[in-house]
Amino acid sequence: MEKKKTNMVAIVTMCFIFAMISFVTNMAAPFGVIWGNKYEWSRMAGNLMNFAAYLFMGIPAGKMLLKIGYKNTTLAALATGFVGIVIQWISSKIGGGSAIYVYLLGAFVCGFCVCMLNTVVNPMLNILGGGGNKGNQYIQIGGTLNSLTGTLTPLLVGALIGTVTANTSMSDVAPLLFIAMGVFAIAFIIISLVKIPEPAKERNATVYEHSAWNFRHFVLGAIAIFFYVGIEIGIPSQVNFYLADASSRGAGILVNGAAIGGAIAAVYWLLMMVGRLCSTFISGKVSTRAQMITVSSVAILLVLIAIFTPKTVTVNMPGYSAADGFSMFQVPLSCLLLVLCGLCTSLMWGAIFNLAVEGLGKYTEAASGIFMTLVVGGGVMPFIQNLIAKSAGYMNSYWLVIAMLCYLLYYALIGCKNVNKDIPVD
């Protein structure tokens, strides 16, 4: 009974951490709209710095799990995140060209935080669920809260920004930064008081004869997560930029385009929440692999149709303006199709992680660190997509998304099979 109570507290705690990860990560894109108005090159720079931190922190975070445990790694992450938000706030108080570099430093530090949190929360929920379909179910529960905060963050930032002008600055979203500081402080206190299982310590983890790299399905899964995070971030980011661009290259929305873009990007994250919530109910009955095959195929179809649909074909979607509040705004149909991809991407993170670490046993903690290193794809691939968008157009940039989705479909069909069952994992 005591173990079940401890596990429930741990599950709730991990789900809360999952929500915080999205809150921090999803501030980068709307903040990019602010900085991009002054420095075109900086539009995706904050997002890139946020995810670049994964490249440096992923493997060390996995080692931290083995050495100091899940709880202490979480506390270190929260303290780091608080510092990162403070640095971003400082950028709002500095004048001149140096402010952007201070902001980027803050985004980089926050990247260390979310990398450590991700390294903790994913294996812990998978372990608490006993792996397999149940482990995926627990990850999807955490992912539901992750998507909820992902929905609220761009919506809140969009409401604070309104119409982006030459005078719009980080000081306009300072209240959001103060909220973030408070959340980190409260979370630190809560985590310090709760009991979290420490499976690595219980195994007396030492140096093992093999590594996670010896498992083919894990290596292919790590590549899959590199592409997946690029897809997850790239789809709504370019929709946001497309709608905020009032020129002929963009959607041509002349009034409150940034706010409308933020609201519609929020719908994407809302649909991710809906998809993950649905997955929590079906994951006990429908295999993770079957879910992954389905959503990858549907996403490819949606993006293909969006690319070939002229922007003159429009549809009404919910948006926000300072004058009208929440209203329906006319936007290109392609935006709706891309936003619907949120239902597909919602399942992918948990499914890929679950499939990649299946059967790894004592190598799970180290694998989680490696896995998080590859999350750098969330900075690299959207950055590349943005370069394509600037040269070839917003919709043409989604051909990169198509290519990445095709790899995910391959992983679900073939790459996820464990062909290294001869390696001892106990």
VEXMI-130510 format. One line per 5 residues: number of its first residue (from 1); their letters; for each residue y, x, z negated of C-alpha. Coordinates in nm, 3 decimals, padded with zeros to 5 digits. Layout:
N
NUM	A	Y,X,Z | ...
***
This chain:
426
1	MEKKK	00.000,00.000,00.000 | 00.238,00.287,-00.089 | 00.162,00.458,00.244 | 00.236,00.138,00.438 | 00.568,00.100,00.254
6	TNMVA	00.659,00.462,00.327 | 00.568,00.416,00.693 | 00.783,00.104,00.722 | 01.084,00.281,00.571 | 01.024,00.572,00.810
11	IVTMC	00.999,00.336,01.111 | 01.326,00.160,01.021 | 01.495,00.497,00.966 | 01.376,00.635,01.300 | 01.493,00.321,01.480
16	FIFAM	01.838,00.361,01.325 | 01.848,00.723,01.445 | 01.748,00.604,01.793 | 02.055,00.379,01.791 | 02.283,00.667,01.692
21	ISFVT	02.158,00.881,01.980 | 02.278,00.627,02.236 | 02.608,00.574,02.055 | 02.696,00.944,02.083 | 02.557,00.996,02.434
26	NMAAP	02.723,00.695,02.594 | 03.074,00.791,02.490 | 03.070,01.072,02.750 | 03.091,00.859,03.068 | 03.387,00.637,02.969
31	FGVIW	03.565,00.937,02.816 | 03.511,01.102,03.154 | 03.724,00.829,03.312 | 04.012,00.934,03.084 | 03.985,01.305,03.153
36	GNKYE	03.906,01.253,03.522 | 04.249,01.096,03.568 | 04.404,01.432,03.480 | 04.133,01.672,03.596 | 03.910,01.545,03.878
41	WSRMA	03.647,01.811,03.806 | 03.610,01.692,03.446 | 03.486,01.339,03.521 | 03.121,01.430,03.454 | 03.191,01.752,03.263
46	GNLMN	03.161,01.593,02.918 | 02.828,01.441,03.010 | 02.715,01.775,03.153 | 02.810,01.961,02.833 | 02.640,01.698,02.620
51	FAAYL	02.313,01.741,02.804 | 02.348,02.117,02.858 | 02.302,02.152,02.483 | 01.945,02.026,02.525 | 01.867,02.336,02.731
56	FMGIP	01.960,02.560,02.439 | 01.846,02.343,02.147 | 01.526,02.174,02.264 | 01.272,02.446,02.185 | 01.450,02.561,01.864
61	AGKML	01.453,02.197,01.747 | 01.075,02.179,01.798 | 01.037,02.494,01.589 | 01.259,02.340,01.322 | 01.015,02.050,01.292
66	LKIGY	00.736,02.297,01.219 | 00.937,02.512,00.974 | 01.167,02.277,00.779 | 01.016,01.937,00.863 | 01.136,01.611,01.014
71	KNTTL	01.374,01.511,00.733 | 01.565,01.840,00.706 | 01.591,01.863,01.085 | 01.744,01.514,01.087 | 01.998,01.606,00.818
76	AALAT	02.096,01.922,01.009 | 02.142,01.711,01.322 | 02.367,01.457,01.148 | 02.588,01.729,01.002 | 02.616,01.887,01.347
81	GFVGI	02.706,01.552,01.504 | 02.984,01.494,01.253 | 03.136,01.832,01.340 | 03.110,01.753,01.713 | 03.298,01.423,01.675
86	VIQWI	03.569,01.593,01.468 | 03.618,01.851,01.744 | 03.654,01.571,02.003 | 03.912,01.403,01.779 | 04.104,01.730,01.754
91	SSKIG	04.124,01.732,02.134 | 04.325,01.409,02.110 | 04.583,01.583,01.890 | 04.630,01.889,02.112 | 04.875,01.895,02.397
96	GGSAI	04.854,02.093,02.718 | 04.564,02.208,02.929 | 04.360,02.344,02.638 | 04.276,01.992,02.513 | 04.008,01.938,02.777
101	YVYLL	03.825,02.253,02.669 | 03.833,02.149,02.305 | 03.687,01.812,02.407 | 03.411,01.979,02.607 | 03.326,02.199,02.307
106	GAFVC	03.295,01.884,02.097 | 03.070,01.723,02.358 | 02.852,02.035,02.359 | 02.819,02.033,01.980 | 02.730,01.662,01.988
111	GFCVC	02.464,01.753,02.242 | 02.298,01.977,01.981 | 02.297,01.679,01.746 | 02.137,01.427,01.980 | 01.883,01.684,02.096
116	MLNTV	01.764,01.743,01.739 | 01.760,01.369,01.667 | 01.556,01.301,01.981 | 01.315,01.580,01.890 | 01.257,01.409,01.556
121	VNPML	01.248,01.042,01.642 | 01.016,01.033,01.944 | 00.711,01.215,01.804 | 00.758,01.050,01.463 | 00.748,00.696,01.605
126	NILGG	00.456,00.792,01.829 | 00.268,00.937,01.528 | 00.348,00.636,01.308 | 00.203,00.415,01.581 | -00.108,00.630,01.612
131	GGNKG	-00.029,00.726,01.973 | -00.155,00.527,02.271 | -00.014,00.183,02.343 | 00.087,00.129,01.979 | 00.283,00.454,01.975
136	NQYIQ	00.463,00.344,02.290 | 00.532,00.008,02.128 | 00.708,00.175,01.833 | 00.914,00.395,02.065 | 01.019,00.085,02.262
141	IGGTL	01.127,-00.085,01.938 | 01.350,00.212,01.862 | 01.464,00.212,02.223 | 01.576,-00.151,02.188 | 01.829,-00.051,01.924
146	NSLTG	01.918,00.252,02.135 | 02.009,00.018,02.420 | 02.205,-00.213,02.190 | 02.444,00.067,02.096 | 02.442,00.181,02.459
151	TLTPL	02.564,-00.167,02.551 | 02.841,-00.177,02.293 | 02.979,00.175,02.338 | 03.108,00.159,02.700 | 03.222,-00.199,02.640
156	LVGAL	03.425,-00.093,02.337 | 03.567,00.213,02.512 | 03.654,00.005,02.818 | 03.836,-00.248,02.598 | 04.032,00.031,02.426
161	IGTVT	04.124,00.198,02.756 | 04.209,-00.110,02.963 | 04.370,00.017,03.284 | 04.357,00.395,03.311 | 04.696,00.546,03.388
166	ANTSM	04.844,00.895,03.386 | 04.941,00.832,03.023 | 04.592,00.732,02.903 | 04.453,00.991,02.663 | 04.184,01.049,02.400
171	SDVAP	04.423,00.923,02.134 | 04.370,00.573,02.278 | 04.005,00.582,02.169 | 04.060,00.762,01.837 | 03.939,00.453,01.641
176	LLFIA	03.598,00.490,01.805 | 03.583,00.855,01.699 | 03.664,00.760,01.339 | 03.387,00.498,01.348 | 03.147,00.767,01.473
181	MGVFA	03.244,01.001,01.188 | 03.179,00.725,00.936 | 02.842,00.642,01.089 | 02.731,01.005,01.070 | 02.843,01.037,00.708
186	IAFII	02.665,00.717,00.601 | 02.351,00.811,00.795 | 02.340,01.152,00.624 | 02.346,00.987,00.281 | 02.078,00.733,00.376
191	ISLVK	01.840,00.989,00.531 | 01.876,01.219,00.229 | 01.747,00.937,00.007 | 01.449,00.810,00.210 | 01.100,00.957,00.232
196	IPEPA	00.981,01.062,00.578 | 00.621,01.171,00.657 | 00.579,01.541,00.737 | 00.265,01.572,00.954 | 00.334,01.935,01.050
201	KERNA	00.356,02.044,00.686 | 00.039,01.852,00.604 | -00.144,02.051,00.873 | -00.001,02.380,00.739 | 00.116,02.455,01.091
206	TVYEH	00.078,02.817,01.203 | 00.055,02.999,01.535 | -00.198,02.824,01.760 | -00.425,02.972,02.024 | -00.287,02.747,02.298
211	SAWNF	00.045,02.573,02.364 | 00.175,02.248,02.509 | 00.230,02.436,02.836 | -00.148,02.453,02.881 | -00.164,02.075,02.935
216	RHFVL	-00.093,01.980,03.297 | -00.002,01.619,03.218 | 00.255,01.738,02.964 | 00.418,01.985,03.205 | 00.445,01.717,03.475
221	GAIAI	00.575,01.475,03.210 | 00.846,01.721,03.107 | 00.958,01.737,03.471 | 00.947,01.356,03.480 | 01.180,01.330,03.181
226	FFYVG	01.421,01.575,03.350 | 01.447,01.333,03.642 | 01.434,01.018,03.432 | 01.737,01.101,03.218 | 01.925,01.187,03.538
231	IEIGI	01.837,00.840,03.668 | 01.923,00.661,03.343 | 02.267,00.822,03.316 | 02.343,00.850,03.689 | 02.296,00.485,03.781
236	PSQVN	02.553,00.328,03.543 | 02.793,00.624,03.559 | 02.839,00.600,03.935 | 02.865,00.220,03.913 | 03.141,00.270,03.657
241	FYLAD	03.325,00.524,03.876 | 03.274,00.311,04.187 | 03.434,00.007,04.026 | 03.715,00.211,03.871 | 03.805,00.359,04.211
246	ASSRG	04.065,00.129,04.363 | 04.072,00.322,04.692 | 03.877,00.238,05.007 | 03.601,00.475,04.890 | 03.545,00.265,04.580
251	AGILV	03.508,-00.105,04.514 | 03.880,-00.160,04.571 | 03.945,-00.346,04.244 | 04.318,-00.301,04.190 | 04.361,-00.437,03.837
256	NGAAI	04.169,-00.318,03.528 | 03.898,-00.152,03.735 | 03.808,00.086,03.450 | 03.765,-00.197,03.202 | 03.558,-00.400,03.449
261	GGAIA	03.347,-00.095,03.528 | 03.289,-00.031,03.158 | 03.189,-00.393,03.098 | 02.947,-00.397,03.391 | 02.799,-00.061,03.286
266	AVYWL	02.748,-00.227,02.949 | 02.538,-00.495,03.120 | 02.309,-00.218,03.244 | 02.252,-00.101,02.886 | 02.215,-00.461,02.773
271	LMMVG	01.936,-00.509,03.029 | 01.776,-00.189,02.902 | 01.772,-00.347,02.559 | 01.614,-00.665,02.700 | 01.351,-00.462,02.887
276	RLCST	01.259,-00.255,02.581 | 01.244,-00.566,02.366 | 01.003,-00.726,02.613 | 00.797,-00.407,02.621 | 00.751,-00.416,02.244
281	FISGK	00.568,-00.746,02.285 | 00.348,-00.645,02.578 | 00.273,-00.280,02.500 | -00.017,-00.373,02.275 | -00.188,-00.549,02.568
286	VSTRA	-00.054,-00.385,02.886 | -00.115,-00.012,02.926 | 00.177,00.229,02.931 | 00.065,00.360,03.270 | 00.059,00.012,03.428
291	QMITV	00.411,-00.058,03.298 | 00.536,00.273,03.438 | 00.389,00.210,03.783 | 00.546,-00.136,03.797 | 00.899,-00.046,03.689
296	SSVAI	00.915,00.266,03.908 | 00.820,00.063,04.215 | 01.068,-00.217,04.142 | 01.350,00.032,04.074 | 01.294,00.204,04.409
301	LLVLI	01.319,-00.134,04.584 | 01.639,-00.236,04.400 | 01.819,00.091,04.473 | 01.715,00.085,04.839 | 01.858,-00.264,04.885
306	AIFTP	02.177,-00.164,04.701 | 02.232,00.133,04.933 | 02.209,-00.081,05.246 | 02.411,-00.378,05.114 | 02.776,-00.373,05.240
311	KTVTV	03.040,-00.385,04.968 | 03.191,-00.688,05.140 | 02.893,-00.886,05.007 | 03.010,-00.978,04.659 | 02.892,-01.160,04.348
316	NMPGY	03.047,-01.266,04.018 | 02.963,-01.058,03.711 | 03.104,-01.055,03.356 | 03.397,-00.818,03.295 | 03.691,-00.762,03.063
321	SAADG	04.067,-00.736,03.116 | 04.350,-00.711,02.865 | 04.514,-01.020,03.016 | 04.212,-01.247,03.053 | 03.968,-01.115,02.795
326	FSMFQ	03.604,-01.165,02.894 | 03.586,-01.324,03.236 | 03.383,-01.331,03.555 | 03.497,-01.080,03.817 | 03.401,-01.047,04.179
331	VPLSC	03.223,-00.717,04.249 | 02.996,-00.585,04.527 | 02.640,-00.720,04.517 | 02.513,-00.361,04.520 | 02.653,-00.319,04.167
336	LLLVL	02.443,-00.611,04.044 | 02.129,-00.464,04.203 | 02.193,-00.125,04.043 | 02.265,-00.282,03.706 | 01.932,-00.468,03.728
341	CGLCT	01.763,-00.129,03.735 | 01.832,-00.124,03.361 | 01.530,-00.352,03.321 | 01.320,-00.082,03.486 | 01.463,00.231,03.327
346	SLMWG	01.433,00.063,02.986 | 01.059,00.129,02.969 | 01.055,00.475,03.122 | 01.167,00.701,02.837 | 00.908,00.574,02.590
351	AIFNL	00.638,00.551,02.855 | 00.688,00.907,02.983 | 00.697,01.056,02.633 | 00.391,00.856,02.529 | 00.192,00.962,02.837
356	AVEGL	00.307,01.325,02.817 | 00.207,01.387,02.454 | -00.113,01.182,02.463 | -00.400,01.396,02.336 | -00.179,01.691,02.228
361	GKYTE	-00.254,01.662,01.857 | -00.124,01.966,01.669 | 00.085,02.069,01.969 | 00.298,01.753,01.952 | 00.594,01.898,01.758
366	AASGI	00.633,02.199,01.987 | 00.585,01.970,02.288 | 00.866,01.745,02.164 | 01.103,02.043,02.157 | 01.010,02.148,02.510
371	FMTLV	01.040,01.786,02.619 | 01.393,01.765,02.483 | 01.491,02.087,02.660 | 01.420,01.912,02.990 | 01.654,01.627,02.890
376	VGGGV	01.921,01.861,03.029 | 01.845,01.672,03.351 | 02.075,01.400,03.215 | 02.363,01.639,03.268 | 02.244,01.826,03.577
381	MPFIQ	02.129,01.542,03.801 | 02.428,01.305,03.745 | 02.656,01.604,03.805 | 02.481,01.667,04.138 | 02.490,01.297,04.217
386	NLIAK	02.865,01.294,04.149 | 02.914,01.584,04.392 | 02.721,01.388,04.655 | 02.933,01.080,04.579 | 03.255,01.271,04.637
391	SAGYM	03.141,01.410,04.971 | 02.916,01.136,05.112 | 03.020,00.823,04.922 | 02.909,00.646,04.604 | 02.621,00.450,04.754
396	NSYWL	02.482,00.747,04.948 | 02.459,00.939,04.619 | 02.181,00.699,04.517 | 01.942,00.862,04.766 | 01.904,01.128,04.499
401	VIAML	01.803,00.854,04.255 | 01.544,00.728,04.507 | 01.389,01.077,04.528 | 01.366,01.104,04.150 | 01.214,00.757,04.118
406	CYLLY	00.947,00.852,04.371 | 00.846,01.144,04.148 | 00.820,00.910,03.847 | 00.592,00.683,04.049 | 00.374,00.984,04.135
411	YALIG	00.357,01.080,03.767 | 00.251,00.729,03.668 | -00.015,00.713,03.940 | -00.162,01.064,03.920 | 00.029,01.320,03.713
416	CKNVN	-00.013,01.157,03.371 | -00.392,01.204,03.360 | -00.505,01.454,03.095 | -00.725,01.708,03.272 | -00.728,01.956,02.981
421	KDIPV	-00.942,01.770,02.728 | -01.143,02.087,02.666 | -00.855,02.236,02.462 | -00.906,02.170,02.085 | -00.610,01.984,01.934
426	D	-00.723,01.911,01.574
***
